[in-house]
């Protein structure tokens, strides 16, 4: 299962969806596409908007700038991930530990 932890200006995406075999998993591919596209857009518009790190099965995003554009990109990303989690309840779980924009 992919777990997405949300806390004050930090998002962690951890694990594998286990929807299908590695390399054929549409849930993992969707999650990766949503997160990667959102991070790339935020950095393209403001290269100091966030930092990210990818290690094995963990992708961490630290939001450095809370301007309106960065907020909109991140909120859109989370909305897409929430839709994915609703559709694939056994494969994606979102855990809000804290509000993102305190």
MMTF fields as JSON, N, C-alpha, C and O atoms, coordinates in Angstrom:
{
  "mmtfVersion": "1.0.0",
  "mmtfProducer": "UNKNOWN",
  "numBonds": 407,
  "numAtoms": 408,
  "numGroups": 102,
  "numChains": 1,
  "numModels": 1,
  "chainsPerModel": [1],
  "groupsPerChain": [102],
  "chainIdList": ["A"],
  "bondAtomList": [4, 2, 8, 6, 12, 10, 16, 14, 20, 18, 24, 22, 28, 26, 32, 30, 36, 34, 40, 38, 44, 42, 48, 46, 52, 50, 56, 54, 60, 58, 64, 62, 68, 66, 72, 70, 76, 74, 80, 78, 84, 82, 88, 86, 92, 90, 96, 94, 100, 98, 104, 102, 108, 106, 112, 110, 116, 114, 120, 118, 124, 122, 128, 126, 132, 130, 136, 134, 140, 138, 144, 142, 148, 146, 152, 150, 156, 154, 160, 158, 164, 162, 168, 166, 172, 170, 176, 174, 180, 178, 184, 182, 188, 186, 192, 190, 196, 194, 200, 198, 204, 202, 208, 206, 212, 210, 216, 214, 220, 218, 224, 222, 228, 226, 232, 230, 236, 234, 240, 238, 244, 242, 248, 246, 252, 250, 256, 254, 260, 258, 264, 262, 268, 266, 272, 270, 276, 274, 280, 278, 284, 282, 288, 286, 292, 290, 296, 294, 300, 298, 304, 302, 308, 306, 312, 310, 316, 314, 320, 318, 324, 322, 328, 326, 332, 330, 336, 334, 340, 338, 344, 342, 348, 346, 352, 350, 356, 354, 360, 358, 364, 362, 368, 366, 372, 370, 376, 374, 380, 378, 384, 382, 388, 386, 392, 390, 396, 394, 400, 398, 404, 402],
  "bondOrderList": [1, 1, 1, 1, 1, 1, 1, 1, 1, 1, 1, 1, 1, 1, 1, 1, 1, 1, 1, 1, 1, 1, 1, 1, 1, 1, 1, 1, 1, 1, 1, 1, 1, 1, 1, 1, 1, 1, 1, 1, 1, 1, 1, 1, 1, 1, 1, 1, 1, 1, 1, 1, 1, 1, 1, 1, 1, 1, 1, 1, 1, 1, 1, 1, 1, 1, 1, 1, 1, 1, 1, 1, 1, 1, 1, 1, 1, 1, 1, 1, 1, 1, 1, 1, 1, 1, 1, 1, 1, 1, 1, 1, 1, 1, 1, 1, 1, 1, 1, 1, 1],
  "groupList": [{"groupName": "UNK", "atomNameList": ["N", "CA", "C", "O"], "elementList": ["N", "C", "C", "O"], "formalChargeList": [0, 0, 0, 0], "bondAtomList": [1, 0, 2, 1, 3, 2], "bondOrderList": [1, 1, 2], "singleLetterCode": "X", "chemCompType": "L-PEPTIDE LINKING"}],
  "groupTypeList": [0, 0, 0, 0, 0, 0, 0, 0, 0, 0, 0, 0, 0, 0, 0, 0, 0, 0, 0, 0, 0, 0, 0, 0, 0, 0, 0, 0, 0, 0, 0, 0, 0, 0, 0, 0, 0, 0, 0, 0, 0, 0, 0, 0, 0, 0, 0, 0, 0, 0, 0, 0, 0, 0, 0, 0, 0, 0, 0, 0, 0, 0, 0, 0, 0, 0, 0, 0, 0, 0, 0, 0, 0, 0, 0, 0, 0, 0, 0, 0, 0, 0, 0, 0, 0, 0, 0, 0, 0, 0, 0, 0, 0, 0, 0, 0, 0, 0, 0, 0, 0, 0],
  "groupIdList": [1, 2, 3, 4, 5, 6, 7, 8, 9, 10, 11, 12, 13, 14, 15, 16, 17, 18, 19, 20, 21, 22, 23, 24, 25, 26, 27, 28, 29, 30, 31, 32, 33, 34, 35, 36, 37, 38, 39, 40, 41, 42, 43, 44, 45, 46, 47, 48, 49, 50, 51, 52, 53, 54, 55, 56, 57, 58, 59, 60, 61, 62, 63, 64, 65, 66, 67, 68, 69, 70, 71, 72, 73, 74, 75, 76, 77, 78, 79, 80, 81, 82, 83, 84, 85, 86, 87, 88, 89, 90, 91, 92, 93, 94, 95, 96, 97, 98, 99, 100, 101, 102],
  "secStructList": [7, 3, 3, 3, 3, 3, 3, 6, 6, 3, 3, 3, 3, 3, 1, 7, 7, 7, 1, 1, 1, 6, 6, 1, 7, 2, 2, 2, 2, 2, 2, 2, 2, 2, 2, 2, 2, 2, 2, 2, 2, 2, 2, 2, 2, 7, 6, 6, 1, 3, 3, 3, 3, 3, 3, 6, 6, 3, 3, 3, 3, 3, 3, 7, 7, 7, 7, 2, 2, 2, 2, 2, 2, 2, 2, 2, 2, 2, 2, 2, 2, 2, 2, 2, 2, 2, 2, 7, 6, 6, 6, 3, 3, 3, 3, 3, 1, 1, 7, 1, 7, 7],
  "xCoordList": [0.842, 0.0, 0.888, 1.907, 0.483, 1.144, 0.519, -0.703, 1.375, 0.906, 1.459, 2.64, 0.557, 0.937, 0.715, -0.421, 1.807, 1.752, 1.848, 2.717, 0.942, 0.902, 1.045, 0.271, 2.024, 2.183, 2.715, 3.074, 2.774, 3.104, 4.257, 5.423, 3.904, 4.827, 5.729, 6.826, 5.259, 6.018, 5.046, 4.01, 5.405, 4.609, 5.557, 6.592, 5.195, 5.976, 5.097, 3.981, 5.611, 4.925, 5.793, 6.942, 5.211, 6.002, 5.308, 4.093, 6.093, 5.599, 5.252, 5.519, 4.645, 4.218, 2.752, 2.31, 1.999, 0.549, 0.157, -0.878, 0.965, 0.647, -0.66, -1.351, -0.99, -2.175, -1.877, -2.738, -0.647, -0.206, 1.295, 1.912, 1.876, 3.307, 4.088, 3.631, 5.282, 6.167, 6.388, 6.675, 6.252, 6.408, 5.113, 5.059, 4.063, 2.758, 1.659, 0.475, 2.048, 1.103, 0.616, 1.36, -0.643, -1.189, -1.379, -1.354, -1.565, -1.743, -0.406, -0.344, 0.658, 1.992, 2.375, 2.908, 2.099, 2.427, 1.657, 2.208, 0.392, -0.429, 0.101, 0.225, 0.412, 0.945, 2.251, 2.435, 3.143, 4.429, 4.24, 4.909, 3.342, 3.1, 2.535, 2.959, 1.588, 0.986, 2.039, 2.147, 2.818, 3.811, 4.941, 5.32, 5.474, 6.595, 6.206, 6.954, 5.056, 4.598, 4.391, 4.762, 3.805, 3.558, 4.852, 4.997, 5.784, 7.084, 7.82, 8.367, 7.835, 8.525, 7.911, 8.637, 6.58, 5.926, 6.268, 6.611, 6.178, 6.498, 7.93, 8.184, 8.854, 10.257, 10.517, 11.386, 9.773, 9.938, 9.493, 10.114, 8.414, 7.9, 8.685, 8.79, 9.234, 10.032, 10.969, 10.551, 12.231, 13.16, 13.503, 14.254, 12.959, 13.147, 11.837, 11.742, 10.835, 9.526, 9.509, 8.764, 10.33, 10.353, 11.646, 12.404, 11.872, 12.969, 12.339, 11.291, 12.982, 12.477, 13.651, 14.776, 13.347, 14.347, 13.662, 12.541, 14.327, 13.79, 14.783, 15.933, 14.324, 15.132, 14.299, 13.248, 14.739, 14.05, 12.557, 12.142, 11.745, 10.286, 9.739, 8.596, 10.535, 10.099, 10.429, 11.556, 9.419, 9.572, 9.139, 7.992, 10.041, 9.764, 9.789, 10.715, 8.751, 8.661, 8.63, 7.765, 9.558, 9.56, 9.206, 9.924, 8.109, 7.635, 8.32, 8.174, 9.061, 9.835, 9.127, 9.39, 8.23, 7.576, 6.065, 5.571, 5.342, 3.878, 3.158, 2.068, 3.763, 3.087, 1.863, 1.713, 1.002, -0.261, -0.06, -0.816, 0.932, 1.163, 1.604, 1.086, 2.546, 3.008, 1.865, 1.692, 1.089, -0.06, -1.042, -1.544, -1.311, -2.26, -1.753, -2.523, -0.475, 0.106, 0.036, -0.377, 0.433, 0.43, -0.997, -1.267, -1.898, -3.303, -3.902, -4.67, -3.555, -4.019, -3.453, -4.173, -2.179, -1.549, -2.279, -2.591, -2.547, -3.227, -4.649, -5.129, -5.322, -6.668, -6.661, -7.516, -5.705, -5.579, -5.253, -5.791, -4.37, -4.029, -5.225, -5.411, -6.034, -7.245, -8.228, -8.847, -8.38, -9.246, -8.735, -9.521, -7.44, -6.836, -7.07, -7.385, -6.913, -7.122, -8.579, -8.844, -9.513, -10.938, -11.231, -12.023, -10.599, -10.835, -10.126, -10.66, -8.936, -8.121, -7.86, -6.726, -8.922, -8.858, -7.891, -7.321, -7.698, -6.798, -5.34, -4.443, -5.108, -3.765, -3.142, -1.92, -3.965, -3.457, -4.181, -5.408, -3.415, -3.997, -3.326, -2.101, -4.146, -3.636, -3.829, -4.926, -2.746, -2.764, -2.363, -1.214, -3.328, -3.034, -2.664, -3.52, -1.384, -0.902, -1.083, -1.339, -0.949, -1.144, -1.641, -1.486, -2.23, -2.599, -1.347, -0.328, -1.421, -0.264, 0.102, 1.282, -0.909, -0.661, -0.969, -1.898, -0.212, -0.393, 0.176, 0.113],
  "yCoordList": [-1.179, 0.0, 1.244, 1.3, 2.229, 3.534, 4.338, 4.451, 4.892, 5.768, 7.165, 7.35, 8.14, 9.534, 10.273, 10.463, 10.686, 11.396, 12.891, 13.351, 13.632, 15.078, 15.719, 15.433, 16.575, 17.376, 18.727, 18.932, 19.627, 21.013, 21.163, 20.971, 21.509, 21.795, 20.617, 20.811, 19.397, 18.204, 17.121, 16.887, 16.465, 15.363, 14.203, 14.365, 13.027, 11.82, 10.794, 10.51, 10.25, 9.204, 7.956, 7.923, 6.923, 5.752, 4.471, 4.323, 3.558, 2.222, 1.961, 2.768, 0.797, 0.325, -0.038, -0.569, 0.231, 0.026, -1.448, -1.784, -2.321, -3.75, -4.025, -4.999, -3.184, -3.395, -4.441, -5.246, -4.418, -5.36, -5.561, -4.96, -6.402, -6.658, -5.368, -4.444, -5.341, -4.202, -3.947, -4.87, -2.695, -2.32, -2.345, -1.846, -2.929, -3.0, -2.421, -2.562, -1.777, -1.288, 0.12, 1.093, 0.219, 1.515, 2.474, 3.689, 1.959, 2.83, 3.471, 4.669, 2.678, 3.244, 4.242, 5.314, 3.879, 4.776, 6.081, 7.153, 5.995, 7.209, 8.086, 9.301, 7.464, 8.217, 8.904, 10.091, 8.174, 8.741, 9.889, 10.917, 9.721, 10.768, 12.031, 13.14, 11.862, 13.015, 13.766, 14.987, 13.043, 13.678, 14.301, 15.448, 13.564, 14.069, 15.291, 16.268, 15.244, 16.378, 17.614, 18.72, 17.43, 18.557, 19.166, 20.388, 18.337, 18.827, 19.553, 20.636, 18.966, 19.609, 20.96, 21.912, 21.056, 22.336, 23.378, 24.511, 23.007, 23.956, 24.467, 25.663, 23.564, 23.962, 24.765, 25.637, 24.48, 25.241, 26.696, 27.619, 26.888, 28.24, 28.994, 30.22, 28.24, 28.847, 27.771, 26.897, 27.838, 26.776, 26.74, 25.873, 27.671, 27.67, 27.376, 27.595, 26.88, 26.637, 25.408, 25.358, 24.415, 23.192, 22.435, 22.712, 21.475, 20.523, 19.14, 18.918, 18.224, 16.852, 15.885, 16.201, 14.706, 13.657, 12.335, 12.089, 11.5, 10.188, 9.119, 9.104, 8.228, 7.108, 5.846, 5.768, 4.861, 3.568, 3.759, 4.223, 3.412, 3.513, 4.722, 4.698, 5.777, 6.962, 8.227, 8.423, 9.074, 10.361, 11.427, 11.425, 12.342, 13.377, 14.747, 15.075, 15.544, 16.908, 17.846, 17.722, 18.774, 19.839, 21.139, 21.587, 21.734, 22.961, 24.149, 24.359, 24.915, 26.038, 27.374, 28.326, 27.443, 28.7, 28.483, 27.585, 29.299, 29.16, 30.211, 30.653, 30.614, 31.585, 30.924, 29.703, 31.737, 31.24, 30.191, 29.222, 30.367, 29.425, 28.071, 27.036, 28.069, 26.811, 26.115, 24.904, 26.864, 26.282, 25.642, 24.544, 26.325, 25.812, 24.514, 23.573, 24.463, 23.249, 22.093, 20.99, 22.338, 21.276, 20.858, 19.666, 21.801, 21.457, 20.634, 19.703, 20.972, 20.194, 18.774, 17.806, 18.655, 17.341, 16.495, 15.329, 17.095, 16.357, 15.983, 14.91, 16.85, 16.542, 15.338, 14.458, 15.3, 14.163, 12.877, 11.814, 12.98, 11.804, 11.33, 10.129, 12.274, 11.899, 11.166, 10.191, 11.619, 10.923, 9.502, 8.557, 9.36, 8.048, 7.146, 5.965, 7.713, 6.944, 6.502, 5.422, 7.319, 6.943, 5.788, 4.9, 5.804, 4.773, 3.467, 2.384, 3.568, 2.392, 2.353, 2.513, 2.138, 2.185, 1.174, 1.427, 0.052, -0.977, -0.71, -1.414, 0.304, 0.526, 1.869, 2.013, 2.851, 4.193, 4.707, 4.648, 5.21, 5.779, 7.11, 7.226, 8.117, 9.443, 9.649, 9.473, 10.025, 10.226, 11.671, 12.062, 12.456, 13.851, 13.908, 13.779, 14.103, 14.212, 15.637, 15.858, 16.58, 18.004, 18.672, 18.126, 19.836, 20.609, 21.048, 21.343, 21.089, 21.435, 22.907, 23.258, 23.768, 25.206, 25.868, 26.67, 25.543, 26.187, 27.583, 28.268],
  "zCoordList": [0.0, 0.0, 0.0, 0.689, -0.781, -0.767, 0.361, 0.462, 1.202, 2.279, 2.013, 1.721, 2.127, 1.901, 3.212, 3.647, 3.833, 5.11, 4.839, 4.098, 5.45, 5.28, 6.644, 7.557, 6.78, 7.986, 7.587, 6.428, 8.492, 8.216, 7.221, 7.565, 5.985, 4.889, 4.512, 3.989, 4.782, 4.409, 3.948, 4.569, 2.842, 2.302, 2.046, 1.399, 2.56, 2.32, 1.614, 2.048, 0.533, -0.216, -0.068, -0.508, 0.567, 0.938, 0.466, 0.601, -0.085, -0.368, -1.814, -2.704, -2.02, -3.34, -3.253, -2.234, -4.281, -4.258, -4.186, -3.611, -4.759, -4.822, -5.556, -5.258, -6.495, -7.331, -8.406, -8.761, -8.918, -9.948, -9.777, -8.898, -10.614, -10.559, -10.784, -11.457, -10.198, -10.366, -11.858, -12.621, -12.259, -13.656, -14.45, -15.574, -13.866, -14.532, -13.657, -13.962, -12.584, -11.575, -11.932, -11.802, -12.383, -12.805, -11.633, -11.828, -10.433, -9.269, -8.907, -8.629, -8.909, -8.659, -9.751, -9.468, -10.978, -12.093, -11.991, -12.244, -11.624, -11.47, -10.348, -10.503, -9.22, -8.082, -8.468, -8.196, -9.092, -9.517, -10.496, -10.387, -11.441, -12.435, -11.787, -12.11, -10.881, -10.194, -9.398, -9.507, -8.596, -7.718, -8.535, -8.295, -9.485, -10.28, -11.106, -11.158, -11.742, -12.544, -11.675, -12.066, -10.51, -9.606, -9.095, -9.077, -8.684, -8.205, -9.328, -9.116, -10.507, -11.64, -11.987, -12.273, -11.964, -12.263, -11.204, -11.539, -9.941, -8.867, -9.002, -8.858, -9.277, -9.413, -10.683, -10.7, -11.739, -12.978, -12.78, -13.306, -12.017, -11.791, -10.713, -10.75, -9.754, -8.69, -8.155, -7.397, -8.551, -8.169, -6.684, -6.238, -5.928, -4.476, -3.729, -2.521, -4.457, -3.848, -2.952, -1.973, -3.286, -2.485, -2.713, -3.643, -1.841, -1.986, -1.993, -1.387, -2.679, -2.65, -2.585, -2.973, -2.083, -1.979, -2.286, -1.839, -3.038, -3.37, -2.927, -3.365, -2.052, -1.571, -1.641, -1.005, -2.394, -2.501, -2.712, -3.774, -1.726, -1.835, -1.091, -0.634, -0.963, -0.215, -1.006, -1.461, -1.156, -1.829, -0.839, -0.391, -0.49, 0.499, -0.167, -0.909, 0.111, -0.393, 0.803, 1.67, 0.854, 1.856, 1.149, 0.255, 1.553, 0.914, 1.586, 2.79, 0.807, 1.334, 1.153, 1.888, 0.178, -0.157, -0.177, -0.859, 0.566, 0.637, -0.196, 0.168, -1.317, -2.175, -2.816, -2.774, -3.399, -3.951, -5.043, -5.107, -5.889, -6.991, -6.446, -6.866, -5.525, -4.929, -4.201, -4.334, -3.439, -2.74, -3.718, -3.475, -4.812, -5.806, -6.436, -6.626, -6.756, -7.347, -6.355, -6.715, -5.12, -4.103, -3.761, -3.609, -3.638, -3.365, -4.502, -4.258, -5.743, -6.89, -6.838, -7.085, -6.521, -6.396, -5.354, -5.596, -4.19, -3.124, -3.511, -3.145, -4.242, -4.71, -5.651, -5.546, -6.56, -7.476, -6.713, -7.022, -5.716, -4.908, -4.073, -3.882, -3.576, -2.837, -3.737, -3.31, -4.972, -5.93, -6.179, -6.241, -6.32, -6.531, -5.313, -5.459, -4.118, -2.886, -2.736, -2.209, -3.19, -3.133, -4.082, -3.764, -5.233, -6.238, -5.88, -6.12, -5.312, -4.98, -3.474, -3.022, -2.712, -1.244, -0.643, 0.419, -1.289, -0.772, -1.128, -0.664, -1.95, -2.47, -2.114, -2.154, -1.768, -1.45, -0.216, -0.133, 0.738, 1.957, 2.24, 2.193, 2.537, 2.885, 4.379, 4.908, 5.049, 6.497, 6.773, 6.565, 7.244, 7.585, 9.063, 9.938, 9.322, 10.698, 11.213, 12.396, 10.317, 10.613, 9.346, 8.254, 9.478, 8.308, 7.576, 8.199, 6.286, 5.468, 5.57, 5.601, 5.622, 5.574, 6.917, 7.014, 7.928, 9.247, 9.257, 10.277]
}
